[in-house]
Amino acid sequence: MAASIVHVWRLLKWGRILARHGALRGIERDPNTPAPVRRLARIARFGARVPSAPRYADAFQAIGPAAIKLGQTLATRPDLVGEAAAADLLRLQDQLPAVPFATIHAALTASLGRDPATMFARIEETPVGAASIAQVHRAVTTDGRQVAVKVLRPGVEEDFARAIDTYEWAAAHLEAMSPEARRLRPRLTIENFRRWTLRELNFRREAASASELAEAMTAEPDFVVPAIDWQRSTAKVLTVEWVDGIKLSDRAALVAAGYDLPRLAQTLVRAFLRQAIAEGFFHADMHQGNLFALPGDRLAAIDFGIMGRIDRRARIWLAEILYGLITGNYRRVAEIHFEAGYVPAHHNVAEFATALRAVGEPMRGLPVKDMSIGMMLDGLFSITRDFDMVTQPHLLLLQKTMVMVEGVATSLDPEINLWDSAAPFVREWIRTELGPEAAVADRIITDLRTLAGLPDLVRRIEARYPAPGGEPPAPPLKEVEIIRLGGGWRYAAVATVSAAAAVGATLLLVH
């Protein structure tokens, strides 16, 4: 009970901050919002001077570092928070006041287990970036290499652990209150947020992700992943090769330096397609601040804390969906959704194909420069509720990255179209993965795996059905009935606490 009171107190405090920034206006107007949540949203803003336009990003920044990272996660969920909120949350740049260098130096010493002076000839005291999890300093190693040193902020792990516990508690109560919330699966969103955060808080994991991506991208020599300095990296310190380039956000500097912007855009698109479709492992935070132009019209990426992974079967579905939308084969796109289980079987394939056509056809007559994957995804989100489509977090992360990549590419070359750029790559990958040769190879691999598993199958059968006189198998465990609270005052108490938690649930439903 004490823990619940703590969660409610935090949620009420955060709800008040959201209200002051106008972030609860959408939740009050949404007909899918549970009535208790709407009432508490009104209470939270009582007496507050609410701005005319909601400032979602500012609200999350005011709440704290963990909320900033949650806001970045929710920016990938326009189906959950709404298009306007998702767009505003993309403003979150994780900019926070820098930690004093003396504190950073002490953290470096503790993590490296030695005086940093024995490993670095110089470390600039002014950080080049200060974010919610870490801050980055430019440095020179004792052997003369330029590097970036990323140091975990002291105390950030405890702050995140407390906040995520409350997010999980609020999400569970929100799902219990609303069927629509259950379809959108906010608990799963928070669980993914927890896993992403744990990875980001362990810099060895980030280093491993960068190393894996570098190996996967050897076929794209114009896309560079900076090298990891493993001897100067720990779970709380990450040292990587310094990227001496121009950020893609500085278009004027790119033009002045003579870069071929259309070529950079094509390189970015192809690199993303290879990561997502061919390799199934992609950089999920490719915004302009994490991408640099290098001499020779090459691209370099940094910050590998958020990575996406898609298994081969899902990649085949994705490639077929993309190609079907590009070519207007809506029937096949609909069939894939049913085969993958994205749409429940009780719906009609033909009806879903018609809904997809309504999304895709209006764009087919547009000029190339006016077509947009973002527009396509917006349309797809609009039909998910009609067909009871359950949220697929790995696809939402991919969709967010697709929209981000398209936005960056378009800023470099306004005439580029991700559909046209993607079609040849997707067509070739589908031919390679689904052609006759691939089918034969898949069958051989499947049969060999089945044969390899036969000895283990025989052993399990022998264990389950021993020879006469052998030891009998253990009896199955008895099923234990889960006891739930009944009605009366106990139900009222639980309902009251759940309603109070709804203010915090606005972190998951600000639409």
C-alpha positions, 0 to 999 in steps of 0.5 A: 500500500505504501508503494501505491501511495508513493506512485500516486503522489508522483503521478499527481505531481507529474500530472500537475506539471503536464496540466500547466503546459497544456499537455492534458487538453487532448486527453480531456477531449478524446472520447476514448479516454476513461471518464475517471482520467478525464475528471482528474485531468480537469482537476489537475489543471484547476487554477493553472495558466494553460498555454493555447498550444500544448507544450508536450516536450517542455512538460517532459523536460520539466518532469526530469531526465527519465521523463525526457527519455519516455517522451522520446519513446512516446514520440514513436507512438502517434497511435497512442499519443496522437500526431500533434503530441508525437511531432512536438515530442520530437523536439526533445533534444535531451539538453540539460545543464552540464554536470561539473567537470570535477564530478565527471572526473571522479566518475571517470576515475571510479569507472576506469579504476585508475587516474584518467590521466594515465589513459588520456593526454587531454580531456576538454572540461566543457562538454560537447553535449549534455543529455539526460543519461550522459554527457560527452567530452572531447579528448585525446588519448595518450597515443594521440588519437582524437576521441569522444568520451561519454560518461554516465551521469552520477545517480541517473540509474536510481532516478530512472529505476524510480520513475519506470516503476511508477510508469509501469504501475500507471500503465497497468491501471490504465489498461485495467480501465479501458479496452482501447488502452489494452489494444494499444498495450501501454504496458508493453510500451513501458516494458520496451522503454525499460529495456531500451533504457537498461541498454542505454545505461550500460555503455558496454551494450551500446559499444557492442551495438556499434560494433555489430552495426559496423560489421553489418554495414561493410557492404555500405562503405559510404556509411561509417560507424566510429570505432570503439576504444574498448580499452577505455570503455566500461559500463559507465564510460564509452570512448569512441573515435571522434567524428570530424564532420558536419551535422546534417542539421547544418544544411548551410554548412554542408552547401558551403563545404561543397557536399553533394546533398542528393548523394548524401540523401541516397546514402542515408536511405540505402543504409537504412534499408540495408540495416532494417530489411537486409540485416534486421538490425538498425539504428533507431535514432537517426535524427539529424543531430546523430548524423554527420557528413564526412569528406567524400560524401560519406555519412557517419552515425553516432549514439547507438543506445537505441537499436531495433531488431527484426527477425527474418520472417518479420522482415519478409513480411515488411518487405512484401508490405512495402513493395505491395504498397509501392506497386498498389497490390493491396490484396497481397498487403492485406493477406500478409497482415492476416498471415502475420497475425497483425489483424485478427482472423475474424475480419475480412481480408477483402474489406481490409484490402479496400481500407488499405486502398483508401490509404494508398491510392490518393497518393499514387496520383501525387507528384513524386516530391509530394508523396510521403511514407509519413503520410502513408503511415498516418493513414495506416494508423487511422484504420488500426482501430477499425480492424482491432489491430494490436500494437506491434512495438518492433514495427512501431520503432521501425516506422518511427525510424522510417519517418525520421530517415525520410525527414532527414533525406528530404531536408537534404534533397527535397525532390527525393522520394523514399518509395522510389529509392526503396523500390529497387532495393526491396525488389531485389531483396524479395527476389533473393529471399523468396525466389526458388533458390532461397526456398530450396535453401530454406527447406534444406536448413529446416530439414537439417535442423529437424534431423539434428533435433531428433536425438534430443526428442528421443531423450525427452520421450524416454524421460517422459515414458521410462522403461519398466522399473524405471523412475516414474515421471514427476506428477504435473503441478497442481493448478493454483486458483488466483484469488481476486478481491470481491466487491464492497469497500475493497473494490471501492478502495482499489477503484479510488487508487486506480482513478488517482493513478490516471493522472500519471497515465496521461504520460501514456495517453496525452492525445 
